[in-house]
Amino acid sequence: MAEQYEPVLELTRGKIVESRHYGAAAVVDAGGRLLAWLGDARLVTYMRSSAKPFQALPFIERGGDQAFHLTSKEIAVICSSHDGSNEHVETVKGIQEKVGVQESDLLCGVHAPFSLPEQLALIRSGQQPTQNQNNCSGKHTGMLAHARMRGLPIADYINPEHPIQKTILETISEMCSLPQEEIEIGIDGCSAPNFAMPLYHAALGFARLCDPRGLSVERAAACRRIVSSMLAYPLMVGGQGRFDTCLMETCAGRVLAKVGAEGYLCMGILPGAVGADSPGIGIALKISDGDISIRKASGDSYNRARPAVALEILRQMGYINEKELEALGAEFGPVKPVINLRKIVVGEARPVFTMHRPDETS
């Protein structure tokens, strides 16, 4: 584990390896056992949007879903990096109406919706994207709802010194078993605080999110509410064709997934999913080069490294079956042909790693 990253995916053209991605990962159970790893399991990096379920947790734990009569679909979009589709936007608007806030209260900024149909619709209409189409609008609306519920100011709700953000930091510290002073705070693309921590601790947090036995009654109930909402509405968490959405749809009720920017991904395996007495398991994965989206000829975009590496980790660990792999394989791998614009197979994308286990002898 001397190196932070190791080779995880290579792409060939003919007989030559043309490019290679590097990554690191940690697989941890809810009891804190490191089950497997790639690279350095203690690598410190930002969770980015994979932190969203934890950012929603203290709001739900304090009864925010009951206070504002939120549905499971609305909770899922609060934890999302959504596509900006009409359904996503209308769901966010519905929360804002219940809470008594409006789009202009958001401080997430504006970007074109991830959804290609929505992008094209805006171009045809001559309209500009709005904050509710920002992939983080659900998270920001949840933060505003949290502030409203506690009677706190909403004008500067993303300030790291705001009570809402302090509560979120305290919660993520407790869930990931890492002192607050050891969590590096940076500002995310949507201007809210984000959290850098070792992959091990992020994976532990996801394991405990999926298996909250031993937590307080209120926190355990909030964890289950968030997980069940995301699993019930995976399309709200991402969007059509997005990897985390497709993975949750295919592994229905067993695997939780939430991507983050710059090649980050967290997954949670629910207790009992790999055996009658199996604990909850968390997986945190980072692709070193950020795994920037690639645009297809159709106009859709995809990430070539993260989905393939994630599926290979799940395969090697025995957390996904052959039928599920087959359903996901054509789109995400882990082994995929490299095809040119004339639909000719010119190479292959393939995982090149073996997970390290604690019982390995050096």
C-alpha atoms as one frame of an Amber mdcrd trajectory, in Angstrom:
protein
   0.000   0.000   0.000   2.979   2.282  -0.500   1.413   3.853  -3.583  -1.705
   6.019  -3.312  -3.159   4.725  -6.577  -2.703   1.647  -8.724  -3.725   0.761
 -12.307  -7.411  -0.134 -12.448  -8.528   0.109 -16.093  -6.677   0.022 -19.402
  -7.793   0.691 -22.961  -6.235  -1.029 -25.920  -6.113  -0.222 -29.603  -5.036
  -3.219 -31.615  -2.332  -4.949 -29.569  -1.196  -1.799 -27.777  -2.332  -0.454
 -24.399  -3.170   3.106 -25.379  -4.223   4.565 -22.040  -4.584   3.605 -18.416
  -6.623   4.861 -15.456  -5.427   4.673 -11.845  -7.591   4.414  -8.761  -7.904
   3.652  -5.068 -10.709   2.081  -3.060 -11.663   0.816   0.375 -14.250  -1.825
   1.317 -15.301  -1.638   4.967 -18.067  -3.309   6.975 -20.309  -1.579   9.518
 -18.127  -2.881  12.339 -15.100  -1.049  10.934 -13.246  -4.032   9.433 -11.256
  -3.256   6.292 -12.320  -6.104   4.000 -10.393  -5.170   0.856  -8.654  -2.266
  -0.826  -6.932  -0.858  -3.890  -4.043   1.573  -3.653  -4.117   3.388  -0.326
  -7.309   2.829   1.689  -6.306   5.855   3.791  -6.060   8.177   0.789  -7.580
  11.552   1.723  -9.811  13.034  -0.972 -13.094  14.937  -1.253 -16.336  12.990
  -1.213 -18.029  15.576  -3.398 -21.664  14.627  -4.095 -21.258  11.185  -2.545
 -21.652  13.074   0.752 -25.240  14.144  -0.022 -27.009  11.437   2.012 -24.988
  12.552   5.049 -25.803  16.200   4.371 -29.506  15.271   4.451 -29.210  13.036
   7.510 -29.421  15.586  10.372 -32.478  17.208   8.729 -34.296  13.865   8.574
 -33.017  12.860  12.025 -34.605  16.007  13.494 -37.928  15.116  11.887 -37.755
  17.385   8.845 -39.557  14.901   6.616 -42.470  14.794   9.056 -42.475  18.548
   9.680 -42.905  19.278   5.972 -44.728  16.054   4.994 -42.015  15.034   2.565
 -42.450  11.953   0.411 -39.797   9.313  -0.228 -39.433  10.703  -3.748 -38.691
  14.163  -2.324 -36.145  12.762   0.133 -34.426  10.959  -2.754 -34.066  14.196
  -4.726 -32.599  15.954  -1.660 -29.840  13.292  -1.790 -29.425  13.537  -5.570
 -27.180  14.827  -8.295 -30.109  14.925 -10.651 -30.327  15.406 -14.393 -32.446
  18.542 -14.333 -35.356  16.805 -16.068 -38.882  18.170 -15.720 -39.652  15.486
 -13.140 -36.618  16.398 -11.056 -37.362  20.125 -11.230 -41.037  19.688 -10.365
 -40.120  17.500  -7.396 -37.703  20.151  -6.109 -40.343  22.848  -6.598 -42.789
  20.745  -4.594 -40.410  20.708  -1.629 -39.864  24.458  -1.896 -43.614  25.074
  -1.796 -44.012  22.903   1.308 -41.102  24.618   3.060 -41.960  28.187   2.068
 -38.802  28.975   0.103 -38.283  29.721  -3.566 -35.740  29.128  -6.282 -34.171
  32.557  -5.774 -33.195  31.501  -2.225 -30.857  28.832  -3.616 -27.121  29.556
  -3.646 -26.067  26.647  -5.861 -25.517  28.597  -9.085 -26.561  27.687 -12.608
 -25.371  25.156 -15.153 -26.970  23.459 -18.140 -29.037  20.433 -17.108 -27.286
  17.081 -17.481 -30.325  15.761 -19.341 -29.671  16.103 -23.084 -33.396  16.491
 -23.962 -33.642  19.335 -21.455 -30.508  20.974 -22.865 -31.944  20.815 -26.385
 -35.325  22.106 -25.202 -33.646  25.144 -23.649 -31.704  25.848 -26.845 -34.816
  25.574 -28.996 -36.789  27.852 -26.689 -33.990  30.383 -26.306 -34.254  30.111
 -22.519 -31.419  29.979 -20.016 -31.041  27.216 -17.406 -32.227  27.977 -13.884
 -30.970  27.075 -10.414 -33.628  24.389  -9.976 -32.041  22.574 -12.946 -28.697
  22.540 -11.125 -27.931  18.949 -10.128 -27.551  20.090  -6.497 -30.842  21.977
  -6.215 -32.389  19.178  -4.155 -29.535  19.258  -1.644 -29.725  23.042  -1.334
 -33.492  22.959  -0.939 -33.010  20.406   1.835 -30.546  22.711   3.580 -33.011
  25.587   3.330 -35.744  23.350   4.741 -33.446  22.383   7.620 -32.829  26.061
   8.399 -36.527  26.922   8.181 -37.450  24.060  10.508 -34.998  25.313  13.153
 -35.936  28.978  12.722 -32.460  29.857  11.453 -31.499  32.501   8.858 -31.506
  31.266   5.265 -29.585  34.093   3.598 -26.169  32.509   4.164 -27.069  28.862
   4.749 -23.956  27.594   2.898 -21.483  29.453   5.118 -19.339  26.833   6.914
 -20.029  28.744  10.149 -23.817  28.550   9.700 -25.444  26.276  12.314 -26.795
  24.019   9.560 -23.324  23.392   8.163 -21.889  22.864  11.642 -24.578  20.259
  12.316 -23.808  18.518   9.026 -20.091  18.408   9.847 -20.830  17.010  13.300
 -23.073  14.330  11.789 -20.634  13.242   9.091 -17.861  13.143  11.696 -19.919
  10.790  13.847 -21.105   8.599  10.964 -17.593   8.181   9.563 -15.871   7.899
  12.960 -13.432  10.693  12.207 -12.860  13.750  14.453 -14.120  16.990  12.947
 -10.665  18.539  13.064  -9.367  15.743  10.822 -11.943  16.451   8.099 -10.684
  18.982   5.574 -13.376  21.423   4.445 -13.401  22.711   0.882 -16.055  24.495
  -1.180 -17.929  22.344  -3.661 -18.923  23.281  -7.201 -22.355  24.277  -5.873
 -20.701  26.525  -3.215 -21.693  24.374  -0.222 -18.999  22.957   2.095 -17.577
  19.560   1.165 -15.487  17.039   3.059 -12.112  15.420   2.429 -11.396  12.270
   4.425  -9.695   8.898   4.010 -11.484   6.438   1.732 -11.673   4.041   4.682
 -13.807   6.475   6.721 -16.093   7.352   3.815 -16.692   3.634   3.201 -17.364
   3.111   6.909 -19.922   5.918   6.821 -21.773   4.291   3.933 -21.680   0.917
   5.687 -23.263   2.447   8.787 -25.778   4.386   6.690 -26.961   1.053   5.252
 -26.635  -0.836   8.544 -27.325   1.613  11.399 -27.624  -0.962  14.149 -25.974
   0.457  17.243 -26.788   4.078  16.416 -29.373   6.083  18.341 -33.003   5.269
  17.629 -33.520   8.623  15.883 -30.395   8.379  13.736 -30.986   4.754  12.795
 -34.527   5.593  11.707 -33.247   8.543   9.639 -30.600   6.347   7.981 -33.231
   3.781   7.037 -35.551   6.507   5.732 -32.846   7.945   3.481 -31.636   4.576
   2.202 -35.140   3.286   1.522 -36.047   6.521  -0.302 -32.975   6.393  -2.543
 -33.560   2.715  -3.320 -37.262   3.289  -4.023 -36.567   6.234  -6.380 -33.174
   5.645  -8.035 -34.202   7.777 -11.013 -34.482  10.751  -8.654 -30.939  10.164
  -7.350 -29.333  10.468 -10.789 -31.213  10.162 -14.018 -31.933   8.053 -17.063
 -28.875   5.997 -17.991 -26.748   7.285 -15.085 -24.593   4.629 -13.441 -25.753
   4.994  -9.834 -29.391   4.961 -10.970 -28.910   1.893 -13.187 -26.967   0.020
 -10.509 -29.679   0.584  -7.901 -32.409  -0.357 -10.364 -30.656  -3.582 -11.353
 -29.581  -4.660  -7.852 -32.972  -3.720  -6.488 -32.977  -3.269  -2.731 -29.436
  -4.592  -2.171 -26.973  -1.941  -3.370 -27.013   1.797  -2.641 -24.925   4.053
  -4.899 -24.075   7.749  -5.063 -21.544   9.252  -7.447 -19.477  12.353  -6.794
 -17.507  14.641  -9.057 -13.855  14.076  -9.989 -14.083  10.308 -10.185 -15.583
   9.634  -6.746 -18.195   6.993  -5.942 -19.619   5.472  -2.784 -21.662   2.291
  -2.644 -23.401   0.543   0.222 -24.291  -3.134   0.446 -27.321  -3.666   2.653
 -27.179  -6.101   5.577 -28.179  -9.604   4.542 -27.461  -8.903   0.872 -24.558
 -11.356   0.650 -25.689 -13.839   3.290 -28.258 -14.209   6.029 -26.050 -12.604
   8.672 -23.892 -10.371   6.481 -23.388  -6.841   7.831 -23.770  -3.616   5.911
 -20.726  -2.888   3.774 -19.457   0.399   2.379 -17.236   0.980  -0.657 -15.469
   4.246  -1.483 -13.753   4.567  -4.868 -11.644   7.345  -6.370 -10.324   7.500
  -9.953  -7.157   9.586  -9.828  -7.637  11.522 -13.076 -11.196  12.589 -12.169
 -12.820  10.326 -14.800 -14.148  13.334 -16.695 -17.295  12.714 -18.762 -16.840
  11.782 -22.408 -19.395  12.866 -24.995 -20.758  10.175 -27.325 -21.578  10.822
 -30.978 -25.256  10.756 -29.911 -24.628  13.694 -27.588 -25.022  11.680 -24.384
 -22.064  11.547 -21.996 -20.520   8.760 -19.947 -17.645   7.981 -17.571 -15.512
   5.149 -18.853 -13.470   4.229 -15.749 -15.620   4.556 -12.630 -18.575   2.306
 -13.617 -16.324  -0.450 -14.960 -14.063  -0.387 -11.900 -17.062  -0.313  -9.539
 -18.632  -3.326 -11.227 -15.350  -5.217 -11.112 -15.018  -4.500  -7.386 -18.570
  -5.763  -6.826 -17.819  -8.858  -8.945 -14.580  -9.719  -7.172 -16.162  -9.214
  -3.743 -19.185 -11.362  -4.638 -21.655  -8.521  -4.130 -23.265  -8.771  -7.579
 -24.437 -11.819  -9.532 -23.933 -12.803 -13.158 -27.477 -11.862 -14.189 -27.035
  -8.360 -12.777 -23.623  -8.008 -14.431 -25.092  -9.085 -17.742 -27.863  -6.492
 -17.452 -25.348  -3.710 -16.795 -22.509  -4.984 -18.963 -23.389  -3.616 -22.371
 -23.424  -0.062 -21.084 -20.919  -0.118 -18.236 -18.620  -3.153 -18.511 -16.521
  -4.118 -16.631 -15.080  -5.348 -19.964 -16.237  -3.380 -23.000 -15.194  -3.141
 -26.639 -13.707   0.110 -27.895 -15.766   1.032 -30.954 -15.035   3.741 -33.513
 -17.497   6.013 -35.330 -18.168   3.348 -37.984 -19.080   0.840 -35.267 -15.880
  -1.150 -35.804 -14.341  -2.803 -32.750 -10.794  -1.430 -32.527  -9.820  -2.354
 -28.969 -10.994  -3.156 -25.479 -11.504  -1.473 -22.109 -10.778  -3.881 -19.262
 -10.080  -3.892 -15.502  -6.492  -4.752 -14.566  -6.601  -5.113 -10.779  -7.153
  -7.657  -8.063  -8.540  -6.486  -4.737  -6.099  -6.757  -1.827  -7.339  -8.669
   1.223  -6.143  -8.589   4.829  -5.219 -12.286   4.747  -2.747 -11.785   1.887
   0.853 -12.576   2.715   3.443 -10.109   1.510
